[in-house]
């Protein structure tokens, strides 16, 4: 009988230990998932800043690609064009996107078409004559800015505009 009592006591201790382990896992696992999610978010979006990521001038036309950090969304990306004597005109490229680490603009002067690339992937084309028009891609409205603004001032104006939305 003494032997049976010991094994009953051991079974109860083992059950209690298993229960404690399960509770610890139930507390620790969501915390681990949260940390993992923050690490992944940071990896794809660091350093959490807004700025001009590509720019060029073609004759009398200034072209640039700007990404605006919006926090949890995290980035809004747009293409801006300024022809001589006019203001900056904004065209949609992406929203709720990760940071664009590699971006470039290529202009085919003979066709007057600007192409925006993210890495090696063509994102969108724009017909530069006489008025800029999107050749491909989805469009989400225009935003016009004063033509006297520098590219850095354009970034600040877009941050103010997009972060209000």
N, C-alpha and C positions, 0 to 999 in steps of 0.2 A: 504494500500500500504506500509506503514511503517513496518507493521508486516512481509510482504513478503520479504522486503529488509533485515530485520534482519535474517530471516531464510536462505536466500540466502548467506548472509555473514557467518552465522554459518556453512552452508554446505561447503563453500569454505575453512573455517578454519579447519573443520573436515577432508576434503580431503587432505589439506596440511599436517596436523598432521599424517594422515595415510601414506602419501607418505614419510615423514621423518622417520617414524617408519620402513617402509619397507626398506629404504636405510640403516638404522642403522643395521637391521637384515642381509642384504646382505653383509655388511662389517664385522659384528661380527661373523656370522656363519662360514665362512672359517677360521677365526682366532681361533675360538673354536675347530674346527675339527683338525687344525694343532697342537694345544696344546694337545688335546686328543691323537692324533697319537704319539706325542713325549713321553707322559706319558706311553702309552702302550709299545712302543719300549724300553723305559728305564726299565720298569717293567720286561720285558722278558730278557734283556741283561745286566743289571747292575751287576757287577761293571766295565764292559768294559775292562777286562784285559785278558792277555794270560797266560797259565800255564799248568802244569801237573795236570790232574784231577783224575788220577788213576795210580798206579804203583805197581809192584811186581817183585819178582825174583823167578824163578822156576829152581832150579839146577844152571846150568851155563848160563841161559837165563834171560835177563832183559826185562821186558815188561812195556810199559806205554801208556797212552792215553793223548794226548795233544790237547788243543783247542787254536786257534790263533784268536784274535780279529782283524777283518779287516775293521771296521768302519761300513758303511751302509749295508754290506752284511749279517750279522755281524760276524759269526764265521765259521772257517774251523776246522774240528775235524779229527784227524788221530790217528792211532795205530802204535806204533813203537816197533820193536824187535831188540835186540842186543844179539847175541850168542857169547860165549867166542871166542876171537881172530878175530872177524869180526866187521863190522861197523853197525850203526843203519840203519834199513830199514823201510821206512814209507809205510803205507797202508791207503788208503782212508776210512773214515767212514761217513763224512757229510760235506756239504758246504752250505753257505747261511742259516745257522741254528741258532736258538736261543741258549743261553748259556746252557751248560749241567751242571746242579746243582748237579746231583747225578750220579756217574759213578763207575763201578767196573769191574775188570777182574777176571774171574774164570778159573782155569786150571784143566782139567781132565788129571792127570798124566798118567793113564793107557792107554788112547787113544792119549795122547800128542796133545790135542786140547785146545786152549785158546778161551774163549767166552767173548766178551765185552758186557756189559749191560749198558743201560741208564735208571736209576731207576730200575724197575723190568722188563723192556722190553729188550729182547735179540736183539742186533743190528747186530752182525756178529760173525762168528766163523773162527778161523785160525788153520790150521794143522801145528804144530810146528816141524814135522820131515819129512825128513831130512832138507829140506829147507822149510821155512814158506810159506804156500799157503792159500789163502782165500777159505774157505769151502762154505760160503754163502755170498750174497750181491753183490753189484755193485763195480767195481774197476776202479779207475781213475789214474792209473800210479803210479810208484814208485819214491821215492826220497831217495837217499842214503847219509848218513852222517858219518863222522869219528867216529870210535868206541871209541876213547879216550874222546869224548865229554861227559860232565855230562848231566843229564836230563835238567838242567836249561840252559845250553849252546845249547842244542838241541832246546829248546823253542825259544831262540833268533835266531837261524839259520832258523827255520821254519817261524818265524815272518818276517825275511828279505826276505825269498823265496816267501811266499804267498802274502805279501803286494806289491811285484813287479808285480805280475801277473795282 
